Amino acid sequence: MKNSIRLMFVGLFLFVFFMGCSKLSKENYDKIKVGMDFQQVVKVIGEPDKCDAAIGTKSCIWGTDQKNIKIKFIADKVILPTMKGI
């Protein structure tokens, strides 16, 4: 019984720890500047969850519909960063 309680607490701790490590924060959003290239953005907030590309443009999203950072790129440079729920 003690082992199962201990495992439950370890699992809860790990869940809270990794949830707190999210790179989707106001502080990281504020680091994103117009003109940064895609790789610079990835260094700040990690790999995007989804990107759509068409003829020199790319639109990427990090996060969910409720909490996200969306960035539009032209020629691999940030032109329009937006955030929601952060």
Secondary structure as UniProt FT lines:
FT   HELIX           2..19
FT   TURN            20..21
FT   HELIX           26..31
FT   TURN            34..35
FT   HELIX           38..45
FT   STRAND          50..54
FT   TURN            55..56
FT   STRAND          57..63
FT   STRAND          68..74
FT   TURN            75..76
FT   STRAND          77..84
//
